[in-house]
Amino acid sequence: IWEVVNGTQILLDNAKLVLIPTEAEDRSELRVPSEWIDLAEWTADYYLAVQVNVDAGYICVWGYATHQQLKNAKFDRGDRTYSLSNEKLITDLNVLWLARELCPDEITQTAVEPIAAISTTQAENLIERLGSSSQLLPRLAVPFVTWAALMQNRDWLSRLAATRRGAAAQIPVLRWLQQGITNIAKSSWRQIDLTPSLAGARGVAALETTSNIPTVGLAKQMAIAERPYELKILPLADGSWRFELSCLAPGCMIPAGFKLRLLTEDLQAFEGNEDLATEPVERLCLEVDLDSGESLVWEVEPTPNNYQREVLQF
């Protein structure tokens, strides 16, 4: 969270605390981003002002306030923060622990309005737009209700943070296929129907429309050694997945020495993760069983033109 919104939440003795760090020496007020106050999933009981001195190697917690106090405090629309002057903060942390001990049922939070959900397509577009390093303050680049809807989804939040870090792109394969999302051209993947002719090929089972298994697959075209190739991701009837690499040029065979490889998200090999062409072949194939939420990275040798590592999430 702290990569896109300042602050971090911890749970201590059934109390939710949010630490708001700053390197500023000014202790005149506590400023808390509105996400921590107005997002129901993020709200806490207490908000702690934390001064960080990197050079000296120390931190100082110099005051705290409750959610109820901050919700009724001054709101700055410019940077979307709630602020409370130091005179209104409680500076002795012993008071917090004493209050929890003597008044465990103390009301510390105020009810907040629910945030309306946004569509997956809108979220994908926001992640692409706000994930750019040119967006210095992504939280202020769109209306708060739109930003908050993105933030309240943990998956979208983590993907946005990863995109801003420059991590490998997350390709939500299973969600794209199950929800029939077609706006995926920007990632250079496209959907392909599992027609009877394709379904019968190479052990890909014909899929009933009532099955929970997607009836479409994904395909990406690429150039390798100046020839066109295509990588397909196909769901199998037993719930596993097939990766196929083939050459698109008429009469083209995959040359000996080509390799299709799958790795874990942290780029580790596993048993059966490679298919090597020891002689010219029509295609390279790998089949894998994956748990829900598991991710893979694909590689091809020789490396395709303009290759960028992707994390395929199933």
C-alpha positions as CSV (number, residue, x, y, z in Angstrom):
1,I,0.0,0.0,0.0
2,W,2.7,2.5,1.0
3,E,4.0,2.5,-2.6
4,V,1.0,4.4,-3.8
5,V,-0.5,5.8,-0.5
6,N,1.6,6.9,2.5
7,G,1.1,4.7,5.5
8,T,1.0,1.1,6.7
9,Q,-1.5,-0.8,8.8
10,I,-0.7,-3.2,11.7
11,L,-2.9,-5.2,14.0
12,L,-2.0,-5.1,17.7
13,D,-4.1,-6.7,20.4
14,N,-7.3,-6.5,18.3
15,A,-6.6,-2.8,17.6
16,K,-5.9,-1.6,14.1
17,L,-3.1,1.0,13.9
18,V,-2.0,3.0,10.9
19,L,1.5,4.4,11.0
20,I,1.9,7.6,9.0
21,P,5.7,8.2,8.5
22,T,7.3,11.4,7.4
23,E,10.9,12.7,7.2
24,A,9.8,16.2,7.9
25,E,11.0,17.7,11.2
26,D,7.8,19.8,11.5
27,R,5.5,18.3,14.2
28,S,2.8,20.9,13.9
29,E,0.2,18.5,12.6
30,L,-0.7,15.0,11.5
31,R,-1.7,14.6,7.9
32,V,-3.4,11.4,6.9
33,P,-4.3,10.4,3.3
34,S,-8.1,10.2,2.9
35,E,-7.9,6.6,1.7
36,W,-7.1,5.6,5.4
37,I,-10.2,7.5,6.6
38,D,-12.8,7.0,3.9
39,L,-12.2,3.5,2.6
40,A,-14.1,1.1,4.9
41,E,-11.6,-1.7,4.3
42,W,-8.7,0.5,5.3
43,T,-10.0,2.3,8.4
44,A,-8.3,1.8,11.7
45,D,-8.8,2.6,15.4
46,Y,-5.7,4.7,15.8
47,Y,-3.4,6.7,13.6
48,L,0.2,7.3,14.7
49,A,2.4,10.2,13.6
50,V,5.9,8.8,13.0
51,Q,8.9,11.0,12.4
52,V,11.7,9.1,10.5
53,N,15.3,10.3,10.6
54,V,17.2,8.1,8.1
55,D,20.6,9.7,8.6
56,A,20.4,9.3,12.4
57,G,18.8,5.9,12.1
58,Y,15.8,6.4,14.4
59,I,12.1,6.8,14.4
60,C,9.9,8.7,16.8
61,V,6.2,8.2,17.4
62,W,5.1,11.7,18.6
63,G,1.4,11.5,18.8
64,Y,-1.8,9.7,17.7
65,A,-5.5,10.3,17.0
66,T,-8.6,8.1,16.5
67,H,-10.4,7.6,13.2
68,Q,-13.3,9.5,14.7
69,Q,-11.1,12.5,15.5
70,L,-9.6,12.6,12.0
71,K,-12.9,12.1,10.2
72,N,-14.1,15.3,11.9
73,A,-10.9,17.2,11.3
74,K,-9.9,19.6,8.6
75,F,-9.9,18.1,5.0
76,D,-7.6,19.5,2.3
77,R,-9.1,18.8,-1.1
78,G,-5.8,19.7,-2.8
79,D,-3.9,16.7,-1.6
80,R,-6.9,14.8,-0.2
81,T,-5.7,14.6,3.4
82,Y,-7.2,15.0,6.8
83,S,-5.1,17.0,9.2
84,L,-5.1,17.5,12.9
85,S,-2.9,20.0,14.8
86,N,-0.5,18.7,17.4
87,E,-2.5,20.4,20.1
88,K,-5.3,17.9,19.4
89,L,-3.1,14.8,19.3
90,I,-2.4,12.6,22.3
91,T,1.3,12.6,22.7
92,D,1.7,9.9,25.4
93,L,1.3,6.4,23.9
94,N,0.8,5.0,27.4
95,V,-2.7,6.6,27.2
96,L,-3.5,4.5,24.2
97,W,-2.6,1.2,25.9
98,L,-4.4,2.3,29.1
99,A,-7.5,3.2,27.1
100,R,-7.4,-0.2,25.5
101,E,-7.1,-1.9,28.8
102,L,-9.7,0.1,30.7
103,C,-12.2,0.7,27.9
104,P,-11.8,-2.1,25.4
105,D,-15.2,-1.2,23.8
106,E,-14.3,2.5,23.3
107,I,-15.8,3.8,20.0
108,T,-12.9,4.9,17.9
109,Q,-14.3,4.8,14.4
110,T,-17.0,6.7,12.5
111,A,-19.1,5.0,9.8
112,V,-18.0,5.8,6.2
113,E,-20.0,5.6,3.0
114,P,-19.4,2.5,0.8
115,I,-17.5,3.0,-2.4
116,A,-19.2,1.8,-5.6
117,A,-17.3,-0.9,-7.5
118,I,-15.9,-0.4,-11.0
119,S,-15.7,-2.8,-13.9
120,T,-12.7,-5.0,-14.5
121,T,-12.2,-3.3,-17.9
122,Q,-12.1,0.1,-16.2
123,A,-9.7,-1.2,-13.6
124,E,-7.4,-2.6,-16.3
125,N,-7.3,0.8,-18.0
126,L,-6.6,2.6,-14.8
127,I,-3.7,0.3,-13.9
128,E,-2.1,0.9,-17.3
129,R,-2.6,4.6,-17.1
130,L,-1.7,5.1,-13.4
131,G,1.1,2.6,-13.5
132,S,3.2,4.8,-15.7
133,S,6.2,6.5,-14.0
134,S,5.1,9.7,-15.6
135,Q,2.2,9.8,-13.1
136,L,4.0,11.3,-10.1
137,L,0.9,11.3,-7.9
138,P,-1.4,8.6,-9.2
139,R,-3.8,9.0,-6.3
140,L,-4.6,12.5,-7.3
141,A,-4.9,11.8,-11.1
142,V,-8.5,10.6,-11.0
143,P,-11.6,11.4,-8.9
144,F,-11.4,9.9,-5.4
145,V,-14.3,7.5,-5.9
146,T,-12.6,6.0,-8.9
147,W,-9.3,5.8,-7.2
148,A,-10.8,4.3,-4.0
149,A,-12.7,1.7,-6.0
150,L,-9.4,0.6,-7.4
151,M,-7.6,0.6,-4.0
152,Q,-10.3,-1.5,-2.3
153,N,-9.5,-4.4,-4.5
154,R,-6.3,-6.0,-3.2
155,D,-5.4,-7.7,-6.5
156,W,-5.7,-4.4,-8.5
157,L,-3.7,-2.6,-5.8
158,S,-0.8,-5.0,-5.9
159,R,-0.8,-5.0,-9.7
160,L,-0.7,-1.2,-9.8
161,A,2.2,-1.1,-7.3
162,A,4.1,-3.8,-9.3
163,T,3.5,-1.9,-12.5
164,R,4.9,1.3,-11.0
165,R,8.0,-0.6,-9.7
166,G,8.6,-1.8,-13.3
167,A,7.9,-5.4,-12.4
168,A,6.9,-7.9,-15.1
169,A,3.4,-7.3,-16.4
170,Q,0.7,-9.4,-14.8
171,I,-1.5,-11.2,-17.3
172,P,-4.7,-12.4,-15.6
173,V,-5.2,-15.4,-17.9
174,L,-8.1,-17.2,-16.1
175,R,-10.1,-14.0,-15.4
176,W,-9.8,-12.9,-19.0
177,L,-11.0,-16.2,-20.3
178,Q,-13.8,-16.7,-17.7
179,Q,-15.2,-13.2,-18.1
180,G,-14.8,-13.0,-21.8
181,I,-12.7,-9.8,-21.8
182,T,-11.7,-8.9,-25.3
183,N,-9.9,-5.6,-24.7
184,I,-6.5,-7.2,-24.4
185,A,-4.9,-6.0,-27.6
186,K,-2.5,-3.7,-25.7
187,S,-0.8,-6.7,-24.2
188,S,-0.6,-8.3,-27.7
189,W,-2.6,-11.3,-26.6
190,R,-5.9,-12.2,-28.4
191,Q,-8.6,-14.7,-27.7
192,I,-9.1,-17.8,-29.8
193,D,-12.1,-20.0,-29.9
194,L,-11.6,-23.7,-29.2
195,T,-13.4,-24.9,-32.3
196,P,-14.0,-28.6,-32.8
197,S,-11.0,-28.9,-35.1
198,L,-8.7,-27.3,-32.5
199,A,-10.3,-29.0,-29.6
200,G,-9.5,-32.4,-31.1
201,A,-5.9,-31.6,-31.8
202,R,-3.0,-32.7,-29.7
203,G,-5.3,-33.9,-26.9
204,V,-7.1,-30.6,-26.3
205,A,-10.6,-31.8,-25.2
206,A,-13.8,-30.5,-26.6
207,L,-15.4,-28.3,-23.9
208,E,-19.1,-28.0,-23.1
209,T,-20.5,-24.5,-22.8
210,T,-21.8,-25.5,-19.4
211,S,-18.3,-26.4,-18.2
212,N,-16.4,-24.2,-15.7
213,I,-13.4,-24.6,-18.0
214,P,-13.1,-21.6,-20.4
215,T,-14.1,-22.3,-24.0
216,V,-11.5,-19.9,-25.4
217,G,-7.8,-19.7,-25.3
218,L,-5.2,-17.0,-25.7
219,A,-2.6,-16.5,-28.4
220,K,0.3,-14.1,-28.9
221,Q,2.2,-13.6,-32.1
222,M,6.0,-12.9,-32.1
223,A,9.0,-12.9,-34.4
224,I,11.9,-15.2,-33.8
225,A,14.9,-15.2,-36.1
226,E,12.9,-13.2,-38.7
227,R,10.1,-15.7,-38.8
228,P,6.5,-15.4,-37.4
229,Y,5.6,-17.6,-34.5
230,E,2.6,-18.0,-32.2
231,L,2.4,-19.0,-28.5
232,K,-1.0,-20.4,-27.4
233,I,-2.4,-21.0,-23.9
234,L,-5.1,-23.6,-24.0
235,P,-7.3,-24.9,-21.2
236,L,-7.6,-28.7,-21.1
237,A,-10.6,-30.8,-20.1
238,D,-8.9,-32.0,-16.9
239,G,-8.3,-28.5,-15.7
240,S,-4.7,-28.3,-16.6
241,W,-3.2,-25.9,-19.2
242,R,-1.3,-26.4,-22.4
243,F,1.3,-24.0,-23.9
244,E,2.0,-24.5,-27.6
245,L,4.6,-22.7,-29.7
246,S,4.3,-23.1,-33.5
247,C,5.6,-21.4,-36.7
248,L,3.0,-19.5,-38.7
249,A,4.9,-19.4,-42.1
250,P,3.5,-22.0,-44.6
251,G,5.5,-25.2,-44.4
252,C,7.6,-23.9,-41.5
253,M,9.0,-26.2,-38.9
254,I,10.5,-25.2,-35.5
255,P,14.3,-25.7,-35.9
256,A,16.3,-27.9,-33.7
257,G,17.6,-26.1,-30.7
258,F,14.5,-24.0,-30.1
259,K,13.2,-24.3,-26.5
260,L,9.9,-23.4,-24.8
261,R,10.3,-22.9,-21.1
262,L,8.0,-22.1,-18.1
263,L,9.2,-20.7,-14.8
264,T,7.6,-19.9,-11.5
265,E,6.8,-16.3,-10.7
266,D,10.2,-15.9,-9.0
267,L,11.9,-17.4,-12.1
268,Q,12.6,-20.9,-10.6
269,A,12.6,-24.0,-12.8
270,F,10.4,-27.1,-12.0
271,E,10.2,-30.6,-13.2
272,G,9.0,-30.8,-16.8
273,N,9.2,-27.1,-17.4
274,E,11.0,-27.2,-20.8
275,D,10.4,-28.7,-24.2
276,L,13.5,-28.7,-26.5
277,A,13.4,-29.4,-30.2
278,T,16.1,-32.0,-30.9
279,E,15.1,-32.0,-34.5
280,P,12.7,-29.9,-36.6
281,V,9.2,-30.2,-35.2
282,E,5.7,-28.7,-35.9
283,R,5.3,-27.4,-32.4
284,L,6.7,-27.3,-28.9
285,C,4.2,-28.2,-26.1
286,L,4.1,-28.1,-22.3
287,E,1.2,-29.1,-20.1
288,V,1.0,-28.0,-16.4
289,D,-1.4,-28.4,-13.5
290,L,-1.9,-25.1,-11.7
291,D,-3.7,-24.1,-8.5
292,S,-6.0,-21.1,-8.6
293,G,-4.0,-18.0,-8.2
294,E,-0.7,-19.6,-9.3
295,S,1.5,-17.8,-11.7
296,L,4.0,-18.7,-14.4
297,V,6.5,-16.9,-16.7
298,W,7.2,-18.1,-20.2
299,E,10.4,-17.9,-22.2
300,V,11.5,-19.0,-25.6
301,E,15.0,-19.6,-26.9
302,P,16.1,-18.0,-29.2
303,T,14.6,-14.9,-27.5
304,P,11.7,-13.3,-29.6
305,N,12.0,-9.8,-30.9
306,N,10.9,-7.2,-28.3
307,Y,10.4,-9.8,-25.7
308,Q,9.2,-8.6,-22.3
309,R,8.8,-10.9,-19.4
310,E,5.2,-11.4,-18.3
311,V,3.7,-13.0,-15.2
312,L,0.7,-15.2,-16.3
313,Q,-1.7,-15.5,-13.4
314,F,-4.2,-18.4,-13.4
